[in-house]
Amino acid sequence: MPAFRAARVEHVLVDRPGLQRVQLADGSRAYVLTQLIGPVAAGDRVVVNTTAVDLGLGTGGWHVVHWNLERDAWSDRGPGHVMKLRYTSLQVDTGASEELDGQPPLRLDGTPVVACGLHSQLAAVAVGFADKAPGRRLAYVMTDGAALPLALSDLVHDLRTRGLLAFTVSAGHAFGGDHEAVNVHTGLLVAKAHGADAIVAGIGPGVVGTGTTYGHTGLDAVHVLDAAAALGGHAILAARGSDADARERHRGVSHHTQEVLALTAANPDVPSAGRAPDVVALLDAHGLEVTTMGRTAADDPLPFRLAAAAGVRAAAVVVDAAARTGSDGAAGNVGSLVTDTDVLTPGPPPTPPPNLGRRAARNTVEWVLIIAAALIVAFVVKTFLIQAFYIPSASMEPELNIGDRVLVNKMSYRSGGIDRGDLVVFERPKCD
């Protein structure tokens, strides 16, 4: 169950569009999603949701301000009628680009789409893309598999500030992007409509994981890849991997990446780390301090190199398309497009669940066999062992009355004689 308590704001630490971070009087910290409940000020008494911190989850120790008790009402009318966080007390009329801007294009026309399974991959994808395709516009489509408020992402704020992301689209129930979209498919198309040369798409901060096969929200990458392929985009997967993770399932190529490849209907490019530029130097050059699972690019280069390689691949697709069409635009030295030897081969994917059609057929066969066996057993019992009879006449009254039923043991006369007082059932004689 959720946990709430009242607290007082001591001072505001961060104040930017959509987000405040505050210090509370008891020494704890909280953030405010101002798009949902409005801003707070020092001295305000607020209600905070403490559930994630109480459970020790990956929020960085931040509570969430649920309501400002200093006000009796607050409203900020949105631009449209499409709601996100629907049917909750915090549902918000964000509107959607589909209703506000009209029909987006129906095809991506080869636009590269990099699918990420971790939010932290976004930085390496962006610097890799910018290094090889400077001046090109990279858009971020955030799915709703992790954090829902885009404003919560310090990483997106830093990338926007440095010009590494042109704009953002929040898809599904994610909200707070420069543009809103109803689902991942239209999110990609909205990005295309607003001039993205390439798109990076995936979850926001806070991947959900259970340690089980398929039990994680990194599988949002499956939806991104399938949507990109179905809409005529160029699907690219930023592989997840590590040389330093203590969990064996994430060492080398992570099981998350293997499961994405097992489930996607697309045939995405999966660039290897060998295609990556010096990602540590690129991050430093842009003044970015990024960690993934608590480790920096210097601590564990592999995850950053894999993501940067995906950004380089997207840049190659953009530059190659521009060269074929003769369109303008600056580009760095990308080199040749990725060949088969440059593509990561993560090994055999996990065994997928049994085919549902086969399972249904197997269940049908099992039921047929059970019913047939039951009929055979009933036939044997009735023919050779025990059979029920009813009394058709009054000849046995008062012991047995008309309509009574008796069970007859067909084996008793084979093992012993017939004694006085026994009730005997015999077949009706045939009449001439």
GIJO-V852649 format. One line per field, one symbol per residue. phi: phi as a letter, one per 40 degrees, with the letter a starting at -180 (. if undefined). psi: psi as a letter, one per 30 degrees, with the letter a starting at -180 (. if undefined). A space follows every 10 residues. Layout:
phi=???
psi=???
This chain:
phi=.cbbacabcc accbabdgab bbccccgcba bbccccbgcb bdgccbbbcb dccdcgcccg gbcbccaccc bcaaaaccca bcbbfdgbcb dbccgadccc bgccdcbcfg dcbccbcbcc cdccdccccc cbbcgccbbb bccbcbdccc ccccccdccc dcgcbcabbb bgccahccbb bcacdcdccc ccccgccabb bicccgdcbb gbcgcacccd cccccccccc cgcbcbbccb aabbcccdcb cgcccccccd ccbcccbccb cccccccccc ccccccgbbb bbfgbcccca cdcccccccc cccccccccc cccccgcchc acccgcccbd ccccbcgccc ccddcccccc cccccccccc cccccccccc cccbbbacbb ccaccbcccb bdgcbbcbcc ccccbacbbd gccbbbcccc cc
psi=llkllklkke lkekjlkfkk klklfgflll lkjffeglll lkfkklkkjg eeeefhlhgg gklkkekjff kflkljklfa fkklhkglfg kkiflkeefe fakllflfhg kkjkkkfkef feeeeeeeee efikfljkkk jklhfbkeje ffjeeeeeee eggfkellkk lbfklglfkk leleefeeee eefggkelkk kalakhkkkf glkfhlgfff feeeeeeeef ggljkkkjkk lkffkfkeff kbklfeeeee fffkflilki klfffkaiee eeeeeghkjk lkhgklfeei feeeeeeeee eeeeeeeeee eeeefgllkl kajeallkle ffkkjgakll kllkkeeeee eeeeeeeeee eeeeeeeeee eeefdkkkll jflgfgkfek lkflkkkkjf feffflaklk fkkkklkkkk k.
